[in-house]
Every structure is written in C-alpha cells, then in structure tokens.
Amino acid sequence: MNLRLSLLFSSLILMLLSSCGEVSKMLGQKPIDGDHSTMVSIVNTGTPKTYKLHDPDCREENAVADLGTRSIWTYVDGKIQLVRVDLSGFSGKGLASKFIKNSYFDSRISLGYDCEISPTSQKCRSGNGYTQGQQLNFCGANKIYPRSSVENAALSAAYGMKKAYLMQQKIDPKKVLEKITFEVFPISTIKIIQRTEDNGELIEHHETRIMTDNAYWSFNKSEDNKSGNSYIAIIPHSEERDLLFPIKLWEQPAVMSHEFGHHIFHNYAPSVAVKNSIVGLYFYDDAVNNTQRTKVFDKALSALNEGVADKWSHISFESGNDPMGQWTLRNRDVNKEDFDTGTAKKLDHYPLGVYFGAYSASSLSNDVNYTDEHMIGAITAHGITKLLSIKFKDKAQSLYSTVETYIGSEVLSWLKSMEYLITTDDGFDYYDGQTTMNVLLKPIFDKHSEPSQCSVIKQVFPLSVNYNKCR
Ligand SMILES: [Zn+2]
C-alpha cells in the first residue's frame, strides 16, 4: 500500500470508527480534505470472527416479554466473568426497551469510494449501501448464552448502554430520549477505487477491507436534513485481534456507555447532527456548505462530542475507577493527567494547531495524538472532570448525592447552552478552531471560574483566558 493510499484510508475510516461516524454523510458526492489525514489509523480491519445465534429458532411470537435478570459474560474488574445483570425493561422481541427501538443482527453496511488522486489533491465520490439484517429475539427466561454468541454480545452491549441511560434518567427524568436502533455485528466493508495518472496512462487500484473490532454511534440524516435516526453498532471482533486482545471491545460495558454518551449529546444538542455535517470531520458537503465553518465547526464539535461521551461513560459507573482507563484505552482515562506519551493533557497552541490543521500531516508523522478528535476530547473530559470535582468538594453540593450526578447535570446543562449557541450564533463562520472551542466551552467557564477552579482552567485550557473570569 503506497503512502497516498494509506493516508486516504486513515482519513476515510477515522470518520466512521471515531465512534461517532455518520454513514449518511457519505451519501452523494463529497471531496475529502486530505490535509488532515493521519498516518496511524485507529481503525481495525481483519477477518471477522464468526458469532452464531445460540437460538436460531427463536421467533418473534415466542420471545419473552421482559428479559429480567440474566446471566451474561461480560468484562468486570479486568476479567471476563459470568455475571447476573439486571436487564429488566428489555423486551425479548427485538431487544426493544425505553431507549432501544429495535435490534438487528447481520446487517450489511458497504461504504464505497471512488477517488482521483493527483500529486496535489485527492477527490473522492462516495456512496453507501445498507441492508437490514434480522430482528434479534430472545426466548426463554433464564438462559445462559455462550460468550461468543450473538445474543450474549447484544446483552453485554445493552447492559453498558443501559447504565448510561439510567444515569441520564436519574439526573433529568423529564427528558425523554429518542430511541436508538441497535445493530449487532453489521458486516461493514469499505471498497475503494483509486485512480491515478502515470504518463498519460490511467491506473486503477481496487481494494476491499472489512472493518472489525469496534463500536460506533451514528446518525442518519433524513433527506431534508431536518431530522434523522440515531443508532449504535458493534462490529465483529477479528480472528487476528483475538490473539492479541482476547477481550472484545463491547465486552467492556464502558465502551457502550461511551457510545450512548454520543446519543445523549445528540439529544441535548440536536442541531449538531441535524444542522451541521458533523461527525465525519474529514468530509464536508461540497454541495451544501463547503466553508471554513463546516470544517472548523465540525472538528470542534467532534472533539467535544468525544469528550462528553468519555465523561458520560465515566460517570455512568459512578466509580472513580475509570472503566475506559483499562485495557487499550488508557489515554482516555479522564483522571489521568498525561497521555501515554508523557505529554500533559493541555489544550494549548500545539494540539489545537495540529488538530485544526495548521501544520501539514507529513511534518507530524510521529505526532498522531492530536490529529484525532478522541485525544482532543480526552483533554476536554479530563479538564471538565478536574474543574467540576473541585467545585463539588468545595461546596459539598447538597442537591446531588454524588460527584457523578453533579458532573452529569453540569454536562447536560452545558449541552443545552451549546445548543443555544449553535442555533443563535452566526459568527461561527468566522471563527478559527481555537476560538470555536473557547466559545463552545464558554458556558462551562462562565459557571466555573471560582478562584479554586482558575488554576485548573489555566492549566488545562490556557488559551481560554479571554473567555472566562480567571484573567
Ligand atoms: Zn466516540
């Protein structure tokens, strides 16, 4: 695979598997902004491990009305264990619940790109195809499913999502969330046709890859761009990765709480997904809005979306032991001061410059942290955690029983403020990345600029000085 293709791959794929890709965004024809590609892909591809239905004969009419408490294989305290988990409220018919509309397995998602590559640019046309799989039903009251069954994976994922949902309901019971669609193991393929010209001769390169070992939240916009459908998918573990990482990503409940965190972001700040081209930050819709706004604004919101999802995952477990911090996601531990590279989590000129593309990707081939919205999000999640924990401690918030419910309620009110800003501030067109981040973070700074908090703001958000009272 040559350099250009690898750049192309990572930029394409990052979008979908950034845990908040947006498949519908790929409908139509869109150019790719190749300048922001990164050399290291967080996407995993490989040979999908086969998961079978344990109960292939379970029909809708035989499905149990309520799953009740079930034994499932899931990841607890660093081990895979069979645990009893409360799944009451889930119907066995399509695994529907108060927050899940329906669940399908073995859907097929195919993403296609047809790209013309010149020495200075790459332009791609893209399209996608989707075939809905079968409804996932559960029969029998007290069944123990094998770990590598479709049913167990779905229940394990549902358990993590339920945690995140219950936290939102505990804090804001009046807010009814839109129901999501849940996809278990859609087979996701990427097909790329690459055309280059060499001495007048057109060379075509075809490549197909199957995406594995991940989970994502996505929003499919309706035709009129005014509404859409939110969904969460887990995609298969690969044979290759099983050897290295025998724990499936979706067996970590916190990963699914993270995905549900994107859904919460979407429900509290719906304009982000509906009005803007978020979340595929390397794509922007040429026909609709190929402006600086789209690029900068989407990137800022993508990063904040990741930060909120990480934070929501953390509070969903009401635990100081950050489940995101274990295994492969140590960088995302909200309590950790540094990245694995030893760099402090600090939103200053360098990470923002890299992220918003002030430097070319090639000159930064060893600095992959800051081209990824998850890393900018991780800094934000860390900063918010420090900021709000201090206030909780200082004030002994009598209204909230725990620091998690306090932080959760502050995050929800921040999202509401963000929604207000997005829908009322036309000036976003003219903001650079740094300013956009500061404007979107301002509601948090406005409420949390007490003397004890200013040192945190100066430490983690040093460029926000004109946007808070800590000057
Ligand atoms: Zn995410």
Residues whose N, C-alpha, C, O or C-beta is under 5 A from the ligand:
A	BS01	ZN	S18 S19 C20 E306 A309
